[in-house]
Amino acid sequence: MKDPTVSVIIPSFRRAHPDRLPGRDYFQSARYCVPESQAKDYANVVGASRVLAIPDSADGNIARKRNWILRNIPRPLLMIDDDVSGLCHTEGVYKRGRWTGKSDQKIMLTPEEADDLIVRGFNLAHQFGCVLWGLNLNEDGRIYKQFKPFSLSAPVLGPFTGHLAHRYLNDERMGSKDDYDFALQVLNKERKILRLNKYAYVCEHGDNAGGIVSSRTIESETKFCRAIERKWGRHVIQYSLQPKRMADLLNARVAVPIGNV
């Protein structure tokens, strides 16, 4: 698989506005997967050829929509969240053992460089025998360890997931934690996921109106956190369940019991 034709799909909901689709000009080959009732609004923003309309009944929550995409779109398939504005990478974080503190550690990829990275990511995943791959979950260069440019036992999440041939689906009972659950499903069965730690996605989860943000509450997030903890055990995935703010419920502590890079 040297030069795969990648299907790039961006699930979206109630964000048919230029300011709410920050990646529309960056991911130029991507199509927006939206419910039929919103298709015309999206076509006015991104063009009709870039709209993939699905039945409203197949929408309803992000896990259900992602499952429709997994069942109906050919592989290789890349799914990107609609609030991802681009991809970046990290260079020169340390100098003589010290953090440089410079603001240029996050270097944005051009759209052409991003396209090249996507193809290379699928080729690497194929060579590693991985059915799922993705990028670093944090764009802060201080998090990146230069001696570990990739990993095989860490999760990749919904904002950027590359899928090769597999039959895994999102567990719709997990609600907004479906992406953590999906990664754990794959790690549990396949024992590996390719994550390129040098690269990360840049997104605006908390500030972009519409999408999953419109339905998130502390009560619903706590419910889904408890559900995924019950499924996998708190020794594998754990949340702060006495939250002081919504952000406390968005990121899990994950310790997958797989010895690997």
C-alpha positions in Angstrom: 0.0 0.0 0.0 2.4 2.7 -1.2 0.0 5.4 -2.3 -3.5 4.6 -1.0 -6.5 6.6 -1.9 -7.7 7.7 1.5 -11.3 8.5 2.3 -11.2 11.6 4.6 -14.5 12.0 6.4 -15.3 14.8 9.0 -18.4 14.0 11.1 -20.2 17.2 11.8 -23.5 18.5 13.4 -25.0 22.0 13.6 -21.8 23.7 12.5 -22.7 24.9 9.0 -20.9 28.2 9.4 -17.4 29.1 8.1 -16.2 30.1 11.6 -17.3 26.7 13.0 -15.5 24.6 10.4 -11.8 25.6 10.9 -10.4 22.7 8.8 -12.5 23.2 5.7 -9.7 24.8 3.6 -6.9 22.8 5.3 -8.3 19.3 4.7 -9.3 20.0 1.1 -10.2 16.5 0.1 -12.4 15.9 3.2 -16.1 15.3 3.0 -18.4 16.4 5.8 -20.7 13.7 7.1 -24.0 15.3 8.3 -27.6 14.4 8.7 -29.8 14.9 5.7 -31.8 17.7 7.4 -28.6 19.8 7.6 -27.1 18.9 4.2 -28.2 22.1 2.4 -26.8 24.3 5.1 -23.4 22.6 4.9 -23.4 22.7 1.1 -23.7 26.5 1.3 -20.5 26.5 3.3 -18.3 23.8 1.9 -19.9 23.0 -1.5 -22.4 20.2 -2.3 -19.6 17.8 -3.5 -18.1 17.8 -0.1 -21.2 16.9 1.8 -22.0 13.3 2.7 -25.6 13.2 3.8 -26.8 10.3 6.0 -30.3 9.6 7.3 -31.2 11.6 10.4 -31.9 8.2 12.1 -28.2 7.2 11.6 -27.2 10.4 13.5 -28.2 11.3 17.0 -24.9 11.0 18.7 -21.3 10.9 17.6 -20.8 7.1 18.2 -23.7 6.2 16.0 -22.5 8.5 13.2 -19.0 7.1 13.4 -20.4 3.6 13.2 -22.3 4.5 10.0 -19.1 5.8 8.5 -17.2 2.7 9.5 -19.9 0.5 8.0 -20.3 2.4 4.7 -17.0 4.1 3.7 -14.2 2.1 2.1 -10.7 1.8 3.7 -8.2 3.3 4.1 -10.5 5.7 6.0 -9.4 8.8 8.0 -11.9 10.4 10.4 -11.2 13.9 11.7 -13.3 16.0 14.1 -14.9 19.1 12.6 -13.1 21.4 15.1 -9.6 20.3 14.1 -8.0 23.2 12.2 -4.7 21.5 11.2 -1.8 19.3 12.1 1.5 20.3 13.7 4.8 18.7 14.7 7.5 19.3 17.3 11.1 20.2 16.7 14.1 21.1 18.9 12.2 20.8 22.2 15.4 20.4 24.2 18.8 22.0 23.8 21.7 20.6 25.9 19.2 18.9 28.2 17.2 22.0 28.8 13.7 23.1 27.6 14.3 26.1 25.3 10.9 27.7 26.1 10.6 29.0 22.6 7.1 29.5 21.1 8.1 28.0 17.8 8.2 24.4 19.1 4.7 23.9 17.6 5.3 24.0 13.8 2.2 23.8 11.6 2.2 21.5 8.6 1.0 23.0 5.3 -2.0 21.3 3.8 0.3 19.5 1.4 2.5 18.3 4.2 -0.5 17.1 6.1 -1.7 15.1 3.0 1.8 13.5 2.8 1.7 12.7 6.5 -1.7 11.0 6.1 -0.5 8.7 3.3 2.8 7.9 5.2 0.7 7.2 8.3 -1.4 4.6 6.5 1.7 3.0 5.0 3.4 2.8 8.3 0.3 1.3 10.0 0.1 -1.3 7.2 3.8 -2.2 7.7 3.4 -2.4 11.5 0.3 -4.6 11.0 -1.9 -2.1 12.8 -5.6 -1.6 11.9 -5.8 1.7 13.7 -3.4 4.7 13.8 -3.4 8.3 14.9 -1.5 11.2 16.4 -0.3 12.6 19.7 -3.2 13.8 21.8 -1.4 17.0 23.0 0.1 19.7 20.7 2.3 21.0 23.5 5.9 20.3 22.5 7.0 20.0 26.1 5.0 16.8 26.3 6.8 15.1 23.4 9.6 12.8 24.2 12.2 12.9 21.4 13.4 9.4 22.1 9.9 8.0 21.5 8.6 9.3 18.1 6.0 6.6 18.0 4.2 4.2 20.3 2.2 1.0 19.9 0.4 0.7 23.2 -1.1 4.1 23.7 -4.7 5.2 22.6 -5.6 7.4 19.7 -8.8 9.4 20.0 -11.7 10.6 17.9 -10.3 13.9 16.6 -7.9 12.0 14.3 -8.2 8.2 13.6 -6.9 6.3 10.6 -8.7 3.0 9.9 -7.5 0.1 7.8 -9.5 -3.1 7.3 -11.2 -4.2 10.6 -14.7 -4.9 12.0 -14.6 -2.9 15.2 -17.4 -0.5 16.0 -18.0 2.2 18.6 -19.9 1.1 21.7 -22.9 3.5 21.6 -23.5 3.0 25.3 -20.3 4.9 26.1 -21.6 8.2 24.7 -18.9 10.8 24.4 -16.3 8.3 25.7 -16.7 6.1 22.6 -13.3 7.0 21.2 -11.5 6.0 24.4 -13.5 2.8 24.4 -12.8 2.1 20.7 -9.0 2.4 21.3 -9.3 0.0 24.2 -11.2 -2.5 22.1 -8.5 -2.4 19.5 -5.7 -2.7 22.0 -7.4 -5.5 23.8 -7.8 -7.6 20.6 -5.0 -6.5 18.3 -2.4 -5.6 21.1 -1.2 -2.6 19.2 -2.2 0.8 17.7 0.3 3.0 15.9 0.5 6.5 17.3 2.9 9.1 15.8 3.9 11.0 18.9 5.9 13.6 16.9 2.7 14.9 15.3 -0.4 16.3 16.8 -3.8 17.7 15.8 -4.8 21.3 16.7 -8.4 21.7 17.7 -10.9 23.9 19.5 -13.0 21.5 21.5 -14.3 23.8 24.2 -15.0 27.0 22.3 -16.7 25.8 19.1 -20.4 26.0 19.4 -22.5 23.1 18.0 -21.5 19.5 17.7 -21.1 17.5 20.9 -20.4 20.6 22.9 -24.1 21.6 22.6 -25.2 18.5 24.5 -22.5 18.0 27.1 -23.3 18.5 30.7 -21.3 17.5 33.8 -24.1 15.0 34.7 -24.0 13.3 31.3 -20.2 13.3 31.2 -20.1 11.8 34.7 -22.5 9.1 33.6 -20.4 8.1 30.6 -17.2 8.2 32.6 -18.7 5.8 35.1 -19.9 3.5 32.3 -16.5 3.2 30.7 -14.8 2.7 34.0 -17.2 -0.2 34.8 -16.5 -1.8 31.4 -12.7 -1.8 31.5 -11.9 -1.3 35.2 -10.4 1.8 36.9 -7.0 0.1 36.8 -7.2 0.6 33.0 -9.1 3.9 32.6 -9.9 6.4 35.3 -11.5 9.8 35.6 -11.8 12.4 38.3 -15.4 11.8 39.3 -15.6 14.7 41.8 -15.2 17.3 39.1 -14.9 21.0 39.7 -15.3 21.8 36.0 -16.1 20.1 32.8 -12.5 19.8 31.8 -11.9 17.4 34.6 -14.2 14.9 32.8 -12.8 15.2 29.3 -9.4 13.5 29.7 -8.8 10.1 31.2 -5.8 8.5 32.8 -5.2 5.4 30.8 -2.8 2.5 31.8 -3.2 -0.3 29.3 -1.5 -3.5 30.6 0.5 -4.1 27.5 4.2 -4.1 27.5 5.3 -2.3 24.4 6.8 1.0 23.0 
